[in-house]
């Protein structure tokens, strides 16, 4: 696929500088790009890479483009423009409708047109598969579930019963939706009595769920993933949790049961969010933070410890343990001083 710089500007809603007829055939990283390729820089700290860049064109914002002598595709959001260019060169693969003969499909399943079901997939009774759905090899879809239009289940996705997934969502390999929530009642003998989880999971439209992420069914009612939510790999979402529209959650994060995240939140990697909390809209939690109370005001919140040279970190950690005694000593000195 070959396209001119002028055509790429039209496709992405950008302007251009330089040779409008230069031909672009692929995309590459700024350090590796050569003739016939386009790259991008979105962070000004990488501007020095432009000096040695050999790409036929570079996607830049107007500030960087004014000092660049080469061909450029100019847009105030280079990163988003780069994503659109990638989509142009690498469109979704068109797979012809087909149901593999090894797939196990119950008679009561409803399957619309243009559906792909791969080898050894299992579709349980009374499930509804809407048009344009792609179900990869080895997937399991439990009874009474609904898979919305153009949703993609990559190989080996497991969907427990009574799960609803909206339109155009993408679930990567190893995802498990609707497993039992972590619910146990303590008994007098110190053992645990399992609380039956009889709720469901509802996933909205345009959701993407990364590999090996797990979303538990509700104990009662619903676990809800809103429209446009993006979950990275190995995220754990507990029972009855609610994640608002267009919130993004990075890998390794754990969201405990019955917690509610607002719209457009950004949750960093390896964050732990305790149960029964509420985060309002537009909250940003930086990586490795531990959230133990609700957040009612939009903003950026952090609690993770930053890595440091080991000996220095150990000294600071020892002082941290002494903070309470130091605070008490300071109060005694202040009181003694005020009494004089």
Beta strands, then each sheet from edge to edge (+ up, - down):
strand 1: 3-4
strand 2: 15-17
strand 3: 23-24
strand 4: 26-27
strand 5: 37-40
strand 6: 57-60
strand 7: 72-74
strand 8: 98-99
strand 9: 104-105
strand 10: 110-111
strand 11: 116-117
strand 12: 122-123
strand 13: 128-129
strand 14: 134-135
strand 15: 140-141
strand 16: 146-147
strand 17: 152-153
strand 18: 158-159
strand 19: 163-165
strand 20: 170-171
strand 21: 176-179
strand 22: 184-186
strand 23: 192-194
strand 24: 200-203
strand 25: 208-209
strand 26: 214-216
strand 27: 222-225
strand 28: 230-231
strand 29: 236-237
strand 30: 242-243
strand 31: 248-249
strand 32: 254-255
strand 33: 260-261
strand 34: 266-267
strand 35: 272-273
strand 36: 278-279
strand 37: 283-285
strand 38: 290-291
strand 39: 299-301
sheet 1: 1+ 3-
sheet 2: 2+ 7- 6- 5- 4-
sheet 3: 8+ 11+ 14+ 17+ 20+ 25+ 28+ 31+ 34+ 37+ 39+
sheet 4: 9+ 12+ 15+ 18+ 21+ 26+ 29+ 32+ 35+ 38+
sheet 5: 10+ 13+ 16+ 19+ 24+ 27+ 30+ 33+ 36+
sheet 6: 22+ 23-
end
